[in-house]
Amino acid sequence: MTLRWGIVSAGFICADFVNALNTFPEKGDQAVVAVAARDKSKAAEFAKTFNIPKVFDSYEALAKSDDIDIAYIGTLNPYHYELSKLFLENDKHVLCEKPLCLNAKQSESLIKLATKKNRFFMEAVWSRFSPAYLDLEKEIESGKLGEVRLVQGNFGFACESERMFKKEYGGSAVLDIGIYLLQISQYVFKEEPKNVTTVGIRGETDVDISETVILEYSNGKRAVLNIDATLKLDNHTTIYGTKGSYKLHEPFHFPLETTGSDGSLKSFPLHTSSIPYNFGPNSPGLAYQTLEIAKCIRAGKIESPRMSHKETLVLARLMDTVRKQLGVHYDADDKEYP
């Protein structure tokens, strides 16, 4: 039975997601069948570009439609909570772009709703499904790195997009790009840090634009993570163990190359498309998470063990802590959620 995707918004990340899925040779029985946007003309243009058969003039209409099984939500951060809630309440499975919500309270509310409705729900941390990450996991589990003691990573570029800097858009360096560094540390250590230390700066719009985050785990393990929306950094991450190291090359969050513990260069090529991507050569990797999602849904699961609800909540709490330590506050932080 075909897993039918509905796309929520017609922006750049949605375009890359659809492009990746449409051209993914391993996608199996999945299809993008509908799209909705606040501007129907943009949705119609989007549908024409990607050969999507149905266009809806509102998110509500798409949510209530029997034409889709699962929604991919790729809107700006402040809309993730309400739109995820809308589709879950209408008995649709949901894949929502990261960060799942603006804070942990919103994330907890949605996970409760997904559980109540018995619908699959996942934050789109696509890194977790990268072939390179799976290779890293094998090297750690094999003992080739010894005891992993340190994760050191950077993610920074001179961002020109206003979504990074406007508070009303949920602007935040840690929410937008820092989440990728936080999640790789969690992926490696598989425990919630016992201490978080953040130093950094807020910009003119009172959102965080640059920070260094130190996460301290049990037995002296730690992560040192540099996040910057104003400077181009060397965007790799290295995992250090007592026997060796493993490097995720730039872009570390879905790398095409790594250096293994034996010093060998490993390549992880992705499929191609005749339609250009908006966010770089690793964008085809957005499709890999859909294999896991389809597998989970067909097995009757409401979450993936590779990106579980528990992991989403840990990341949400970490981002809340980083923002609090830098004095970044959203109106959503003052509200309560069911």
SERO-4910 file (N, C-alpha, C, O; in steps of 0.05 Angstrom, whole numbers):
BEGIN
 pado doro    nc1    nc2    nc3   cac1   cac2   cac3    cc1    cc2    cc3    oc1    oc2    oc3
  Met    A     17    -24      0      0      0      0     18     25      0     36     27     16
  Thr    A     12     43    -18     29     67    -21     26     86      3      4     91     12
  Leu    A     49     95     13     49    116     33     47    142     20     66    150      5
  Arg    A     25    157     24     20    181      9     28    206     25     17    210     47
  Trp    A     46    222     14     56    245     28     41    270     20     36    275     -4
  Gly    A     35    287     40     25    314     34     46    334     44     56    331     66
  Ile    A     52    354     28     73    373     35     61    399     45     43    411     32
  Val    A     70    407     68     59    431     82     78    454     79     98    456     93
  Ser    A     73    471     60     88    494     52    102    488     25    106    465     18
  Ala    A    110    510     12    123    507    -15    149    522    -15    158    533    -35
  Gly    A    163    522      8    188    536     11    212    519      2    208    497     -9
  Phe    A    236    529      7    261    517     -3    265    489      8    273    470     -7
  Ile    A    261    485     35    267    459     46    247    438     37    254    415     33
  Cys    A    222    447     33    202    429     22    209    420     -6    205    397    -14
  Ala    A    219    439    -22    227    433    -49    250    412    -49    249    393    -65
  Asp    A    269    416    -32    291    396    -30    282    369    -21    291    348    -31
  Phe    A    263    369     -2    253    343      8    238    328    -14    243    304    -18
  Val    A    221    342    -28    205    329    -50    224    320    -72    221    298    -83
  Asn    A    243    337    -79    262    330   -100    277    305    -93    281    287   -109
  Ala    A    286    304    -68    301    281    -58    285    255    -59    294    235    -68
  Leu    A    260    257    -49    243    234    -48    234    224    -76    235    201    -82
  Asn    A    227    243    -93    218    236   -120    239    221   -135    232    204   -152
  Thr    A    264    228   -131    286    216   -147    301    194   -132    321    184   -143
  Phe    A    292    186   -109    306    167    -92    301    139   -103    278    129   -103
  Pro    A    321    125   -113    317     99   -125    306     78   -106    293     58   -114
  Glu    A    311     82    -80    303     62    -60    277     69    -45    271     57    -25
  Lys    A    262     88    -55    240     98    -40    217     77    -36    201     80    -18
  Gly    A    216     58    -54    195     37    -51    168     49    -57    165     66    -75
  Asp    A    148     40    -42    120     47    -48    113     72    -32     97     71    -14
  Gln    A    125     95    -40    119    121    -29    114    141    -51    126    138    -73
  Ala    A     97    160    -47     92    180    -67     83    207    -55     69    207    -35
  Val    A     92    229    -66     83    255    -58     58    261    -75     60    263   -100
  Val    A     35    264    -62     10    266    -77     -4    293    -74    -23    298    -89
  Ala    A      5    310    -55    -10    335    -50      9    355    -37     28    348    -24
  Val    A      1    381    -41     16    403    -29     -3    425    -22    -23    429    -36
  Ala    A      2    439      0    -13    463      7      6    485     16     27    479     27
  Ala    A     -2    509     11     13    533     20     -6    555     26    -29    554     17
  Arg    A      3    575     41    -15    598     47    -22    613     21    -44    625     19
  Asp    A     -4    612      2     -9    624    -25    -14    601    -44      5    587    -51
  Lys    A    -39    598    -53    -45    575    -70    -30    576    -97    -24    555   -108
  Ser    A    -24    600   -107    -10    602   -132     19    590   -129     29    578   -148
  Lys    A     31    595   -106     58    583   -101     56    553    -99     73    538   -108
  Ala    A     35    543    -86     31    514    -84     27    502   -112     37    480   -117
  Ala    A     12    516   -129      7    506   -156     33    505   -172     38    486   -187
  Glu    A     49    526   -169     75    526   -183     93    503   -173    107    490   -189
  Phe    A     93    500   -147    108    478   -134    100    451   -145    116    434   -152
  Ala    A     73    447   -146     62    422   -156     70    417   -185     76    394   -192
  Lys    A     70    437   -201     78    435   -229    107    426   -232    114    409   -248
  Thr    A    125    439   -216    153    432   -216    159    403   -209    176    390   -221
  Phe    A    144    393   -189    150    366   -179    128    345   -185    128    324   -174
  Asn    A    111    352   -204     91    333   -214     74    322   -191     69    298   -189
  Ile    A     64    340   -175     46    333   -153     17    336   -162     10    358   -171
  Pro    A      1    315   -160    -26    316   -172    -46    335   -159    -64    345   -173
  Lys    A    -44    339   -133    -65    354   -120    -54    379   -105    -33    377    -92
  Val    A    -69    401   -107    -61    426    -94    -84    434    -76   -107    435    -85
  Phe    A    -78    441    -51    -99    450    -32    -94    480    -26    -71    489    -25
  Asp    A   -116    494    -22   -114    523    -17   -111    530     12   -110    554     19
  Ser    A   -109    510     30   -105    516     58    -93    491     72    -97    468     62
  Tyr    A    -79    495     94    -68    473    109    -90    457    121    -88    432    124
  Glu    A   -112    470    129   -135    457    142   -147    437    122   -154    414    130
  Ala    A   -150    445     97   -162    428     77   -144    403     72   -155    381     69
  Leu    A   -118    407     71   -100    385     68   -102    366     92   -102    341     88
  Ala    A   -103    377    116   -104    361    140   -129    343    141   -128    321    150
  Lys    A   -151    354    131   -177    340    132   -181    321    109   -199    305    109
  Ser    A   -163    322     89   -166    306     65   -160    277     70   -143    270     87
  Asp    A   -174    260     56   -168    231     57   -148    223     36   -142    199     33
  Asp    A   -136    242     22   -117    237      1    -89    231     10    -72    222     -5
  Ile    A    -83    238     36    -56    234     46    -56    217     71    -76    215     86
  Asp    A    -33    205     76    -29    190    101    -10    204    120    -13    201    144
  Ile    A      9    219    109     29    232    126     36    260    115     36    264     91
  Ala    A     41    278    134     47    306    126     77    311    132     87    303    153
  Tyr    A     90    324    113    117    335    118    114    365    122    105    379    104
  Ile    A    122    374    146    118    402    153    145    417    151    164    411    166
  Gly    A    147    436    132    172    450    128    169    480    129    182    495    115
  Thr    A    151    489    147    146    518    150    167    530    169    185    516    179
  Leu    A    165    556    174    182    569    194    177    558    222    155    548    228
  Asn    A    197    560    239    196    548    266    171    554    282    160    535    294
  Pro    A    161    579    283    139    585    301    113    571    293     95    569    309
  Tyr    A    111    560    269     87    547    260     87    517    263     67    503    259
  His    A    110    506    272    112    477    274     92    465    294     80    444    289
  Tyr    A     89    479    317     71    468    338     42    466    328     30    445    329
  Glu    A     32    488    319      3    489    311     -2    471    287    -23    458    286
  Leu    A     16    470    268     11    454    244     14    424    250     -2    408    240
  Ser    A     34    417    266     36    389    274     11    380    289      0    358    285
  Lys    A      1    397    307    -23    392    322    -47    388    303    -63    370    307
  Leu    A    -49    406    284    -71    405    264    -72    378    250    -93    365    248
  Phe    A    -49    369    240    -49    344    225    -52    319    243    -65    300    235
  Leu    A    -40    320    266    -44    298    285    -73    295    293    -84    273    295
  Glu    A    -86    318    299   -114    318    307   -132    307    285   -154    297    290
  Asn    A   -123    309    260   -138    298    237   -127    271    229   -131    262    206
  Asp    A   -115    257    248   -107    229    245    -86    225    222    -87    204    209
  Lys    A    -68    244    218    -47    240    199    -21    236    214    -16    247    236
  His    A     -4    219    202     24    217    212     38    243    205     30    257    187
  Val    A     60    249    220     73    274    216    103    271    217    114    259    236
  Leu    A    117    282    198    146    287    199    149    318    198    142    331    179
  Cys    A    160    329    220    162    358    222    192    366    223    208    353    237
  Glu    A    198    386    207    226    395    206    236    403    234    221    410    252
  Lys    A    262    401    237    275    410    261    278    440    261    280    452    240
  Pro    A    279    453    284    272    442    310    242    435    311    226    450    299
  Leu    A    235    414    325    207    406    325    189    429    334    169    435    321
  Cys    A    197    443    355    182    466    366    201    487    376    225    484    375
  Leu    A    190    508    387    206    530    398    217    522    426    237    534    434
  Asn    A    203    504    440    213    497    466    203    469    474    187    456    459
  Ala    A    213    459    496    206    432    505    177    428    512    166    407    508
  Lys    A    164    449    522    136    447    530    119    441    506    101    424    507
  Gln    A    124    454    484    109    449    459    114    421    449     96    407    441
  Ser    A    140    413    450    147    386    440    133    364    457    123    345    446
  Glu    A    133    367    483    120    348    501     90    346    494     79    324    494
  Ser    A     77    369    489     49    369    483     43    353    457     24    338    457
  Leu    A     59    357    437     55    343    412     59    313    414     45    297    403
  Ile    A     80    306    429     85    277    433     62    263    448     55    241    441
  Lys    A     51    277    467     28    266    481      4    263    462    -10    242    463
  Leu    A      0    282    444    -22    281    425    -17    258    405    -35    243    399
  Ala    A      7    255    395     13    234    376      9    206    389     -1    188    376
  Thr    A     16    204    414     12    179    429    -18    173    432    -27    150    428
  Lys    A    -32    194    439    -62    191    443    -75    183    416    -93    166    416
  Lys    A    -66    195    394    -79    190    368    -67    165    355    -77    156    334
  Asn    A    -46    153    367    -33    130    355    -23    135    327    -28    119    309
  Arg    A    -10    158    323      1    165    297     31    169    299     42    178    319
  Phe    A     45    161    277     74    164    276     81    194    276     68    210    263
  Phe    A    101    200    291    109    229    295    139    230    298    150    216    316
  Met    A    153    246    282    182    248    284    192    276    277    182    289    259
  Glu    A    212    284    291    227    308    285    247    300    262    260    280    264
  Ala    A    249    317    242    264    310    218    294    315    221    306    331    207
  Val    A    306    301    241    335    302    244    347    281    225    353    258    233
  Trp    A    349    289    200    355    270    178    384    259    181    390    238    169
  Ser    A    401    272    196    428    262    201    428    233    211    445    218    203
  Arg    A    409    227    228    408    200    241    406    177    220    411    154    227
  Phe    A    399    184    196    394    163    176    415    163    154    413    150    133
  Ser    A    436    179    158    458    182    139    474    156    139    480    145    160
  Pro    A    482    146    115    500    123    114    526    127    129    537    108    140
  Ala    A    536    152    129    560    158    144    556    155    174    574    145    188
  Tyr    A    533    163    184    528    160    213    525    131    220    533    123    242
  Leu    A    513    115    203    511     87    208    539     74    209    544     56    224
  Asp    A    557     83    192    584     73    192    599     81    217    613     65    229
  Leu    A    595    106    226    606    115    252    596     97    274    612     89    292
  Glu    A    571     92    274    559     75    295    572     47    296    578     37    318
  Lys    A    576     36    273    589      9    271    617     10    283    626     -8    297
  Glu    A    632     32    276    660     34    286    660     37    316    678     25    330
  Ile    A    642     52    328    640     55    357    634     28    370    647     20    389
  Glu    A    613     15    359    604    -10    371    625    -33    368    625    -51    385
  Ser    A    641    -31    348    662    -52    344    685    -49    363    701    -67    366
  Gly    A    687    -26    376    709    -20    394    733     -9    381    754     -5    395
  Lys    A    732     -2    355    755      8    341    765     35    352    788     42    350
  Leu    A    746     51    363    754     77    374    761     75    404    770     94    416
  Gly    A    757     51    415    761     49    444    738     62    459    715     62    449
  Glu    A    743     74    482    723     88    497    721    117    486    741    132    486
  Val    A    698    125    475    695    152    465    694    171    488    678    169    506
  Arg    A    711    192    486    714    211    508    707    239    500    699    255    517
  Leu    A    709    246    474    705    274    466    692    275    438    700    261    420
  Val    A    673    293    436    662    301    410    668    331    407    662    347    424
  Gln    A    680    338    384    688    365    379    677    373    351    684    360    331
  Gly    A    660    393    350    648    400    324    642    429    320    640    445    340
  Asn    A    640    437    295    634    465    287    611    465    267    609    447    250
  Phe    A    595    485    269    576    491    248    573    521    247    562    533    265
  Gly    A    583    534    226    581    563    223    583    572    194    598    561    179
  Phe    A    567    591    188    568    605    162    556    632    165    541    637    183
  Ala    A    564    650    146    553    677    147    525    677    135    522    680    111
  Cys    A    506    674    152    478    671    143    466    698    135    470    718    148
  Glu    A    452    698    113    439    722    103    408    720    105    394    740    100
  Ser    A    398    697    113    369    693    115    358    706    140    369    703    162
  Glu    A    337    721    137    325    735    160    312    715    180    307    722    203
  Arg    A    306    691    171    294    671    189    313    665    212    304    656    234
  Met    A    339    668    208    358    662    230    358    684    251    366    679    274
  Phe    A    350    708    244    355    731    262    329    744    272    330    759    292
  Lys    A    306    739    260    282    751    269    269    734    291    263    710    287
  Lys    A    264    746    314    252    731    336    224    721    329    217    699    337
  Glu    A    209    737    313    182    728    306    183    704    287    162    691    283
  Tyr    A    206    698    275    209    675    258    221    651    274    227    631    262
  Gly    A    224    655    300    237    634    315    267    634    310    280    613    312
  Gly    A    278    657    304    307    659    298    324    650    321    318    656    344
  Ser    A    346    636    315    364    626    336    385    609    323    378    591    307
  Ala    A    410    614    329    431    597    317    430    569    328    434    550    313
  Val    A    423    566    354    422    539    365    399    523    354    401    499    350
  Leu    A    376    536    350    353    522    340    356    515    310    348    494    301
  Asp    A    369    533    295    371    529    267    394    510    258    389    492    243
  Ile    A    418    515    269    441    498    261    453    484    285    465    462    281
  Gly    A    451    495    308    464    483    332    452    456    339    465    439    350
  Ile    A    427    452    332    414    427    338    428    403    325    428    381    336
  Tyr    A    441    408    302    456    387    289    481    379    306    487    355    307
  Leu    A    493    398    319    516    391    336    507    378    362    519    358    371
  Leu    A    485    387    373    474    375    397    467    346    392    471    328    408
  Gln    A    454    341    369    445    314    364    468    294    358    465    271    365
  Ile    A    490    304    346    512    285    342    525    277    368    533    254    372
  Ser    A    526    296    387    536    289    413    518    269    427    528    250    439
  Gln    A    492    273    425    473    254    436    474    226    422    471    205    435
  Tyr    A    478    227    396    480    203    380    504    186    389    502    161    390
  Val    A    525    199    397    550    185    405    548    176    434    554    152    440
  Phe    A    540    193    452    542    187    481    517    173    492    519    158    512
  Lys    A    494    177    479    470    162    486    462    166    515    452    147    528
  Glu    A    466    189    526    457    196    553    453    226    554    466    241    539
  Glu    A    436    235    572    431    264    574    455    276    590    463    265    611
  Pro    A    466    298    581    489    310    595    481    319    623    458    327    628
  Lys    A    500    317    641    494    325    669    500    355    674    492    366    694
  Asn    A    514    367    654    519    396    657    522    409    630    533    397    611
  Val    A    511    433    627    512    448    602    524    476    608    514    490    626
  Thr    A    544    483    593    556    510    596    556    524    569    567    513    550
  Thr    A    545    548    568    543    562    543    556    590    546    550    604    565
  Val    A    573    597    527    582    625    525    577    634    496    581    618    477
  Gly    A    568    658    493    561    667    466    549    695    467    551    709    487
  Ile    A    537    703    444    526    730    442    499    730    429    493    712    413
  Arg    A    484    750    436    458    755    422    463    778    403    480    795    407
  Gly    A    447    778    381    449    799    361    431    822    367    419    824    389
  Glu    A    429    840    348    412    864    352    383    858    355    368    873    367
  Thr    A    374    834    345    346    826    347    341    809    372    319    798    375
  Asp    A    361    807    389    358    793    415    355    763    412    343    750    430
  Val    A    366    752    391    367    723    389    397    715    388    414    731    381
  Asp    A    403    690    396    430    681    396    441    678    367    427    667    350
  Ile    A    465    688    363    477    686    336    504    672    336    514    665    315
  Ser    A    515    668    360    541    654    362    545    644    390    541    658    410
  Glu    A    553    618    392    557    607    419    576    583    418    578    569    397
  Thr    A    589    578    440    603    553    445    589    539    467    584    550    489
  Val    A    582    514    463    568    498    483    586    474    491    596    459    474
  Ile    A    589    472    518    604    449    528    584    431    543    570    440    562
  Leu    A    582    406    534    565    386    547    582    367    563    601    356    552
  Glu    A    576    363    588    591    345    605    574    320    611    551    323    621
  Tyr    A    586    297    606    572    272    610    586    256    633    604    267    646
  Ser    A    577    232    638    588    216    659    617    209    654    626    207    631
  Asn    A    632    205    674    660    195    673    678    214    656    697    204    643
  Gly    A    673    240    658    690    259    645    687    262    615    702    277    602
  Lys    A    667    249    603    663    252    574    650    279    569    635    290    585
  Arg    A    657    291    546    647    317    540    645    322    510    657    308    494
  Ala    A    630    343    503    628    353    476    634    383    477    624    397    494
  Val    A    649    392    457    655    421    454    645    429    426    655    419    406
  Leu    A    624    446    426    610    451    401    609    481    395    600    497    412
  Asn    A    618    489    372    619    517    364    597    522    343    597    509    322
  Ile    A    580    541    349    557    548    331    559    577    324    563    594    341
  Asp    A    556    584    298    559    612    290    543    618    265    546    604    245
  Ala    A    526    638    267    510    647    244    523    671    230    511    683    212
  Thr    A    548    678    238    561    702    227    588    695    214    598    711    199
  Leu    A    599    672    220    626    665    211    625    638    197    612    619    206
  Lys    A    640    636    175    644    610    163    665    594    179    688    603    182
  Leu    A    657    571    189    675    554    204    682    529    187    671    525    166
  Asp    A    701    514    197    708    488    185    687    468    196    690    458    218
  Asn    A    667    463    180    643    449    191    645    419    191    630    405    177
  His    A    664    409    206    667    381    210    663    374    239    663    392    256
  Thr    A    660    349    245    658    339    273    676    315    275    677    297    258
  Thr    A    692    314    297    710    292    302    702    279    329    698    292    349
  Ile    A    701    253    328    695    237    352    721    223    361    733    208    346
  Tyr    A    730    229    385    755    219    395    751    197    416    736    201    435
  Gly    A    765    175    412    765    154    431    793    147    441    812    159    432
  Thr    A    795    128    460    821    121    471    838    106    452    862    103    456
  Lys    A    827     95    430    842     80    410    844     94    383    860     86    366
  Gly    A    827    114    379    827    127    352    805    147    350    791    153    369
  Ser    A    802    158    326    782    179    321    768    173    295    776    158    279
  Tyr    A    745    187    292    729    185    268    720    213    261    708    227    278
  Lys    A    725    222    236    718    249    228    696    249    208    697    235    187
  Leu    A    675    264    214    654    270    195    661    295    180    662    317    192
  His    A    667    293    154    676    316    139    652    336    134    629    328    137
  Glu    A    659    360    127    639    380    120    623    371     95    635    363     76
  Pro    A    597    373     96    580    382    119    574    358    137    561    339    129
  Phe    A    583    361    162    583    338    181    555    328    186    552    304    194
  His    A    534    345    183    507    336    191    495    315    171    476    301    178
  Phe    A    506    314    147    500    292    128    523    291    109    521    300     86
  Pro    A    546    279    118    570    281    103    571    261     79    559    240     80
  Leu    A    586    270     59    591    253     36    617    238     39    622    219     24
  Glu    A    634    247     58    659    234     63    665    234     93    657    251    108
  Thr    A    679    213    101    689    211    129    717    200    129    727    189    109
  Thr    A    731    204    151    756    190    156    753    171    178    747    178    201
  Gly    A    757    145    172    752    124    192    774    122    213    794    137    212
  Ser    A    770    105    232    790    102    254    817     92    244    837     96    258
  Asp    A    818     80    221    843     70    210    856     91    191    877     85    179
  Gly    A    845    115    190    856    136    173    847    136    145    855    153    129
  Ser    A    830    117    137    821    114    109    799    134    103    782    139    120
  Leu    A    799    144     79    777    161     69    755    144     59    759    127     42
  Lys    A    731    150     69    707    135     60    688    154     46    684    177     54
  Ser    A    676    145     24    657    161      9    629    150     10    625    125     10
  Phe    A    609    167     11    581    160     13    565    176     -8    551    195     -1
  Pro    A    567    168    -34    554    184    -55    523    182    -53    513    162    -43
  Leu    A    510    202    -62    481    203    -61    470    203    -90    485    208   -109
  His    A    444    199    -92    432    198   -119    429    227   -130    432    246   -115
  Thr    A    424    229   -155    424    255   -169    396    262   -178    378    246   -179
  Ser    A    393    288   -185    368    298   -196    374    319   -217    394    333   -215
  Ser    A    357    321   -237    360    342   -257    351    369   -247    357    390   -259
  Ile    A    336    369   -225    327    394   -213    347    403   -192    353    387   -174
  Pro    A    356    427   -193    376    437   -173    365    437   -145    341    442   -140
  Tyr    A    382    432   -125    375    434    -97    381    461    -86    398    475    -96
  Asn    A    367    469    -65    371    495    -53    393    495    -32    406    516    -28
  Phe    A    397    473    -18    415    473      5    439    455      2    449    445     22
  Gly    A    449    451    -22    474    438    -25    474    409    -34    452    397    -37
  Pro    A    498    398    -38    500    371    -50    491    348    -32    488    326    -42
  Asn    A    487    353     -7    478    331     10    448    330     13    437    312     26
  Ser    A    434    349      0    404    350      2    390    324     -7    369    317      4
  Pro    A    401    309    -26    388    283    -33    385    265     -9    367    248     -8
  Gly    A    402    269     11    400    252     35    375    256     52    369    241     70
  Leu    A    359    277     46    334    281     60    315    258     56    297    254     72
  Ala    A    319    242     35    301    220     29    306    196     47    288    180     51
  Tyr    A    330    193     59    336    169     74    318    164     97    311    141    104
  Gln    A    310    186    111    292    183    134    265    171    126    252    159    143
  Thr    A    257    175    101    230    165     93    229    135     92    208    123     96
  Leu    A    252    121     88    253     92     88    246     82    116    230     63    120
  Glu    A    258     95    136    253     87    164    224     93    172    211     77    185
  Ile    A    214    116    163    186    124    169    166    104    158    148     95    171
  Ala    A    170     97    132    152     78    120    153     51    134    132     39    138
  Lys    A    176     43    141    180     17    156    165     18    182    151     -1    190
  Cys    A    168     40    197    155     42    223    125     43    221    111     29    236
  Ile    A    115     59    202     86     61    199     73     34    192     53     27    202
  Arg    A     86     20    174     76     -6    165     77    -27    187     63    -47    187
  Ala    A     95    -22    207     97    -40    230     80    -31    253     80    -43    275
  Gly    A     65     -9    249     47      1    270     61     17    292     49     20    314
  Lys    A     85     26    287    100     41    307     94     71    305     88     81    283
  Ile    A     95     85    327     90    114    327    115    131    330    114    155    331
  Glu    A    138    117    332    163    131    333    186    113    323    183     89    322
  Ser    A    208    126    316    231    111    306    252    109    328    257    129    342
  Pro    A    263     86    332    285     83    352    309     99    345    326    105    362
  Arg    A    313    107    320    336    122    311    332    152    316    352    167    318
  Met    A    307    161    319    301    188    326    276    188    343    254    195    333
  Ser    A    279    179    367    256    174    385    244    199    397    256    221    395
  His    A    221    196    408    208    218    422    226    227    446    228    251    451
  Lys    A    238    208    459    255    214    482    279    232    472    286    251    486
  Glu    A    291    225    450    313    240    439    304    269    432    319    288    436
  Thr    A    281    271    420    271    298    413    268    315    438    274    338    438
  Leu    A    258    303    460    254    318    485    281    326    497    284    347    508
  Val    A    301    308    496    328    315    506    339    339    490    349    358    502
  Leu    A    337    338    464    346    360    447    331    386    454    343    407    455
  Ala    A    305    384    457    289    408    463    298    420    490    300    444    492
  Arg    A    303    403    510    312    414    536    339    426    534    345    447    546
  Leu    A    357    414    518    384    425    514    382    453    501    396    471    509
  Met    A    365    455    481    363    481    467    350    502    485    357    525    484
  Asp    A    331    494    502    320    512    522    341    522    541    342    546    547
  Thr    A    359    504    549    380    511    568    400    531    555    408    550    568
  Val    A    408    525    531    426    543    517    414    570    514    428    590    519
  Arg    A    389    572    505    376    598    502    375    613    529    380    637    530
  Lys    A    367    598    550    364    611    576    391    622    586    392    644    597
  Gln    A    413    607    581    439    616    590    448    641    575    465    656    585
  Leu    A    437    645    551    444    669    535    423    691    537    426    712    525
  Gly    A    401    685    552    380    705    555    362    709    531    351    730    527
  Val    A    358    687    516    340    688    492    313    677    501    311    655    510
  His    A    293    693    497    266    686    507    245    691    485    245    711    472
  Tyr    A    227    671    482    204    674    463    178    677    479    177    669    502
  Asp    A    159    690    467    133    692    479    121    664    485    107    660    505
  Ala    A    128    645    468    118    617    471    128    605    497    116    586    507
  Asp    A    150    615    508    160    604    533    142    611    557    144    597    578
  Asp    A    125    631    554    108    639    577     81    625    577     66    627    595
  Lys    A     76    609    556     50    595    553     52    567    563     74    555    564
  Glu    A     29    556    569     26    528    576     12    513    554     -4    525    540
  Tyr    A     18    487    551      7    472    529     -5    446    540      5    434    559
  Pro    A    -27    437    528    -40    413    539    -23    387    538    -32    366    546
***
